[in-house]
Amino acid sequence: MIGQRKKIRNNFQMQNTKCYLKYVNEPNVFIYLLYWMGLLEDSDTTLQTRVTHRIVLAIFLLVSLDVVVMTVLRAIYDSNLRELLICMSTYIIALFIFLEMRRKRKILSIRLRMLQENRPHAEKKKTCNLFYSICFAHVIPIVLHACSKFRAHTAWFLTYCNPINDPQNQVLLILLKGTANSILYPIFPTLVLFFLCMLCQRICYEIRRLTSEISNVSPKECTVSKQVDILRRKRKVGNILNILQNLFYSSSFFICMANFCCCCTQIGWVVGIYGLENDWSMLTLFFLPLACSVSSLLACLWVVGGLPIEMQAFIKEFQQKIKHRLMLRGREDEVKLGRRLDERSVFVLSGYDIIHFKRSSILSLAASVLTYTLLLIQH
């Protein structure tokens, strides 16, 4: 009996694995990335993938430890201790994001499966190009570090205050350690945020499709059975939204905090640069991460903040269609569906119930960044 149960469980796992591998084998760079980093439930099925994501975890841990050691040593020679601590915190937060996504890999797998059942995934070419653009944009500062006239000082800082005289070794060290640091932050959090935005865009598409379907139906054709069918499909979308909230409940908060800290430190350092006006590489080096962090925050609030707007438009269209049908038939027994829908609150994704992702929060976020940056500079 025990052997039979074990056989059934193994067969179920094999079928589940084949389902995921079939999904992973699609030409989707994001699914490949999640699979090989151990962020999917079936990432532990083979020895190769287990070794790969453990190597990734070891690299992230070593990078975090390296950043902590360099921050402590640099604090001895640099008076900007607050900026250094905030900069160090971005890497620690990025490590938390990876561990949290790793812990919720089963929920992420369920989420992808539900989307696959609702609408087969089709990756567009511009999405893939945007993925590579994100990676390339964060590699530029590493090259600028190697080309700057402060290359020797950067190499001295990366080797724990040990001087390196050979220029080739300096460039090689900056490229290697800079790439490892950039993978942990900002590349990995930015890609997670981009993945969140892709999921939200697909959900918005499903909601807009329901809204369009209701809009195209005449009041006479909007029968009770049609209303129940629309609400049933809307409930499926609601289940996906609940899983999305559970999946990114903490990760979204960490991503916003990391980008917020980066914005504050970059603005603080840019304001404090007085002797680098003639060094274009250093100026670009400070402004480019600032632009990337600001873009990430804006994209998060704008794309994720579109969910409540689409849901509100759906509810408004649904209630308006029921009112038109009531005026046509003069019966109130069908209005209960609209009232029940009105009682439900519009879904708003939140991070730890501290940050609520709405488009109306963009101006408050900009004011917060400027306020905390001024406090950081003054004190």
C-alpha positions in Angstrom: 0.0 0.0 0.0 2.8 2.4 0.9 4.7 1.5 -2.3 1.6 2.2 -4.3 1.1 5.6 -2.7 4.8 6.4 -3.4 4.4 5.3 -7.0 1.3 7.5 -7.4 3.2 10.5 -5.9 6.2 10.0 -8.1 4.0 9.8 -11.2 2.2 13.0 -10.2 5.6 14.7 -9.7 6.8 13.5 -13.1 3.7 14.8 -14.8 4.0 18.1 -12.9 7.7 18.3 -13.9 6.9 17.6 -17.6 4.3 20.4 -17.5 6.7 22.9 -16.1 9.5 21.8 -18.4 7.2 22.2 -21.4 6.4 25.7 -20.2 10.1 26.5 -19.5 11.2 25.2 -22.9 9.1 27.9 -24.6 11.2 30.8 -25.9 10.9 32.9 -22.8 14.0 34.4 -21.3 12.2 35.2 -18.0 11.1 31.6 -17.4 14.6 30.3 -18.2 16.0 32.8 -15.7 13.5 31.8 -13.0 14.1 28.1 -13.7 17.9 28.2 -13.5 18.0 30.5 -10.5 15.9 28.0 -8.5 12.8 30.3 -8.3 10.4 27.7 -9.7 9.0 24.6 -8.0 10.6 22.3 -10.5 14.0 23.9 -10.3 15.2 21.1 -7.9 14.2 18.2 -10.0 17.7 17.7 -11.6 21.2 17.8 -10.2 22.3 20.4 -12.7 19.6 22.9 -11.7 20.2 22.3 -7.9 23.9 23.0 -8.3 23.2 26.1 -10.5 20.9 27.8 -8.1 23.1 27.0 -5.1 26.0 28.6 -6.9 23.8 31.7 -7.5 22.9 31.8 -3.8 26.6 31.4 -2.8 27.6 34.3 -5.2 24.9 36.6 -3.7 26.0 35.8 -0.2 29.6 36.4 -1.0 28.7 39.7 -2.7 26.7 40.8 0.3 29.5 40.0 2.7 32.0 41.7 0.4 29.9 44.9 0.4 29.6 44.9 4.2 33.4 44.5 4.6 34.2 47.2 2.0 31.7 49.6 3.7 33.3 49.1 7.1 36.8 49.7 5.7 35.7 52.7 3.7 34.0 54.3 6.7 37.4 54.6 8.3 38.7 56.8 5.4 35.5 58.5 4.4 33.3 60.8 6.4 30.1 60.1 4.4 29.1 57.2 6.7 25.3 57.7 6.3 25.5 57.4 2.5 27.7 54.3 2.7 25.3 52.6 5.1 22.3 53.4 2.9 24.2 52.1 -0.1 25.2 48.9 1.7 21.5 48.4 2.7 20.5 48.2 -0.9 22.6 45.0 -1.4 21.3 43.5 1.8 17.7 44.2 0.7 18.4 42.7 -2.7 19.6 39.5 -1.0 16.3 39.5 1.0 14.4 39.8 -2.3 16.2 36.7 -3.7 15.6 34.6 -0.5 11.9 35.7 -0.4 11.4 34.7 -4.1 13.1 31.5 -3.4 10.9 30.8 -0.4 7.8 31.4 -2.5 8.8 29.5 -5.6 5.8 27.2 -5.2 3.4 30.1 -5.2 5.1 31.6 -8.3 4.8 28.2 -10.1 1.0 28.1 -9.3 0.7 31.7 -10.5 2.4 30.9 -13.9 0.2 27.8 -14.3 -3.0 29.8 -13.7 -1.9 32.3 -16.3 -1.0 29.5 -18.7 -4.5 28.0 -18.3 -6.2 31.3 -18.9 -4.2 32.5 -21.8 -1.1 30.8 -23.4 2.0 32.9 -22.9 3.4 34.5 -26.0 6.5 36.6 -25.6 6.9 39.6 -27.8 10.1 40.6 -29.4 10.1 44.1 -27.8 9.7 42.4 -24.3 12.9 40.4 -24.9 14.7 43.5 -26.2 13.6 45.4 -23.1 15.0 42.6 -20.9 18.4 42.8 -22.5 18.3 46.6 -22.4 17.8 46.4 -18.6 20.9 44.2 -18.3 23.0 46.4 -20.6 22.0 49.7 -18.9 23.3 48.4 -15.6 26.6 47.2 -17.1 27.5 50.7 -18.4 28.4 52.0 -15.0 30.9 49.2 -14.6 32.6 50.1 -17.8 32.6 53.8 -16.7 34.3 52.8 -13.5 37.1 51.1 -15.4 37.5 54.1 -17.8 37.5 56.8 -15.1 40.6 58.6 -13.9 39.6 57.4 -10.4 40.2 53.8 -11.5 43.1 53.3 -9.1 41.1 54.6 -6.2 38.2 52.3 -7.1 40.5 49.3 -7.4 42.1 50.2 -4.0 38.6 50.3 -2.5 37.6 46.9 -4.0 40.8 45.2 -2.7 40.1 46.3 0.9 42.4 49.2 0.8 45.3 47.3 -0.8 46.9 49.3 -3.7 47.1 47.8 -7.2 49.6 49.4 -9.6 49.0 47.5 -12.8 46.3 49.2 -14.9 45.2 46.0 -16.5 44.7 44.3 -13.2 42.7 47.4 -12.0 40.4 47.1 -15.0 40.0 43.4 -14.7 39.2 43.7 -11.0 36.6 46.4 -11.5 34.9 44.5 -14.3 34.7 41.2 -12.3 33.6 42.6 -9.0 31.5 45.3 -10.5 29.6 42.7 -12.5 29.0 40.4 -9.5 27.8 43.4 -7.5 25.5 44.6 -10.3 23.9 41.2 -10.7 22.8 41.3 -7.0 21.8 44.9 -7.3 20.4 46.5 -9.3 20.0 43.9 -12.1 18.1 41.2 -10.1 15.6 43.5 -8.3 15.0 45.3 -11.6 14.3 42.0 -13.4 11.9 40.9 -10.6 10.1 44.2 -10.9 10.0 43.9 -14.6 8.5 40.4 -14.2 5.9 41.8 -11.8 5.0 44.5 -14.3 4.6 41.8 -17.1 2.2 39.8 -14.9 0.2 42.9 -14.1 0.0 43.8 -17.7 -1.4 40.4 -18.6 -4.0 40.7 -15.8 -4.9 44.2 -17.0 -5.4 42.7 -20.5 -7.8 40.0 -19.0 -9.8 42.7 -17.2 -10.0 45.0 -20.2 -11.2 42.0 -22.3 -14.0 41.4 -19.8 -14.9 45.1 -19.8 -14.9 45.2 -23.6 -17.1 42.1 -23.7 -19.6 43.7 -21.4 -19.6 46.9 -23.4 -20.3 45.1 -26.6 -23.3 43.1 -25.2 -26.7 44.8 -25.6 -28.9 45.2 -22.4 -31.3 42.6 -23.9 -28.6 40.0 -24.3 -27.1 40.7 -20.8 -29.2 38.0 -19.2 -28.6 36.6 -15.7 -26.7 33.6 -17.1 -24.4 36.0 -19.0 -23.9 38.1 -15.9 -23.0 35.0 -13.9 -20.6 33.9 -16.6 -18.8 37.3 -16.5 -18.7 37.3 -12.7 -17.3 33.7 -12.7 -14.5 34.7 -15.0 -13.9 37.9 -13.0 -13.6 35.7 -9.9 -10.8 33.7 -11.6 -9.0 37.0 -12.2 -9.5 37.8 -8.6 -8.0 34.5 -7.5 -4.9 35.3 -9.6 -4.7 38.8 -8.0 -4.8 37.2 -4.6 -1.9 34.9 -5.5 0.0 37.8 -7.0 -0.5 39.7 -3.7 0.7 36.8 -1.7 3.7 36.3 -4.0 4.9 39.9 -4.1 3.7 41.0 -0.7 7.1 41.4 0.8 9.3 41.4 -2.4 7.5 44.5 -3.8 8.2 46.4 -0.6 11.9 45.4 -0.6 12.2 46.4 -4.3 10.7 49.8 -3.6 12.9 50.3 -0.5 16.1 49.4 -2.4 15.3 51.8 -5.3 14.3 54.5 -2.8 17.6 54.1 -0.9 19.5 54.2 -4.2 17.7 57.4 -5.3 18.6 59.1 -2.0 22.2 58.1 -2.1 22.7 59.0 -5.7 21.1 62.4 -5.4 23.2 63.0 -2.2 26.4 62.1 -4.0 25.6 64.1 -7.1 24.9 67.2 -5.0 28.2 66.6 -3.2 30.3 66.4 -6.3 32.2 69.6 -6.8 35.5 68.6 -8.3 34.3 66.2 -10.9 32.6 68.5 -13.4 35.2 67.8 -16.0 35.0 64.0 -15.6 32.1 63.0 -17.8 32.5 59.3 -16.9 32.0 60.0 -13.2 29.0 62.3 -13.7 27.4 59.7 -15.9 28.3 57.0 -13.4 26.2 58.8 -10.8 23.3 60.0 -13.0 22.7 56.6 -14.7 21.9 54.6 -11.6 19.7 57.4 -10.4 17.8 57.4 -13.7 17.4 53.6 -13.5 16.1 53.7 -9.9 13.7 56.5 -10.7 12.4 54.6 -13.8 11.9 51.4 -11.7 9.9 53.2 -9.1 7.8 55.0 -11.7 7.2 51.8 -13.7 6.1 50.0 -10.6 3.6 52.6 -9.5 2.3 53.2 -13.0 1.9 49.6 -14.2 0.9 48.0 -11.0 -1.2 51.0 -10.2 -3.2 50.3 -13.4 -4.8 47.3 -11.8 -7.3 49.2 -9.6 -8.1 51.5 -12.5 -8.9 48.6 -14.8 -11.0 46.9 -12.1 -12.9 50.1 -11.4 -13.7 50.5 -15.1 -14.9 46.9 -15.2 -17.2 47.4 -12.2 -18.6 50.7 -13.6 -19.3 49.1 -17.0 -21.0 46.1 -15.4 -23.2 48.2 -13.2 -24.1 50.5 -16.1 -25.2 47.5 -18.2 -27.4 46.2 -15.4 -29.1 49.6 -15.0 -29.8 49.7 -18.7 -31.3 46.2 -18.5 -33.4 47.3 -15.5 -34.8 50.3 -17.5 -35.6 47.9 -20.4 -37.3 45.1 -18.4 -38.4 46.9 -15.2 -37.4 44.0 -13.0 -35.2 44.4 -9.9 -34.4 40.8 -9.2 -31.3 40.9 -11.4 -29.8 44.0 -9.8 -28.5 42.0 -6.8 -25.5 40.9 -8.8 -24.4 44.5 -9.4 -24.9 45.4 -5.8 -22.8 42.5 -4.7 -20.1 43.6 -7.1 -20.2 47.1 -5.8 -19.7 46.0 -2.2 -16.3 44.5 -3.0 -13.3 46.7 -2.7 -11.1 47.4 -5.7 -7.9 45.4 -5.6 -4.8 47.4 -4.8 -1.4 45.6 -4.6 0.5 46.5 -1.5 3.9 45.8 0.1 3.6 44.9 3.7 0.5 47.1 3.8 2.9 50.0 4.0 3.2 50.9 0.3 0.0 50.8 -1.8 0.7 50.8 -5.5 -1.5 53.5 -7.0 -0.7 56.0 -9.7 -1.8 58.8 -7.4 1.2 58.0 -5.2 3.8 59.1 -7.7 3.9 62.7 -6.6 4.1 61.7 -2.9 7.0 59.4 -3.7 8.9 62.1 -5.5 8.3 64.5 -2.5 9.5 61.8 -0.1 12.7 61.2 -2.1 13.6 64.9 -2.2 12.7 65.4 1.5 14.9 62.5 2.8 17.7 63.5 0.5 17.8 67.0 1.9 17.8 65.6 5.4 20.6 63.3 4.5 22.7 66.1 3.0 22.0 68.6 5.8 22.7 66.2 8.7 
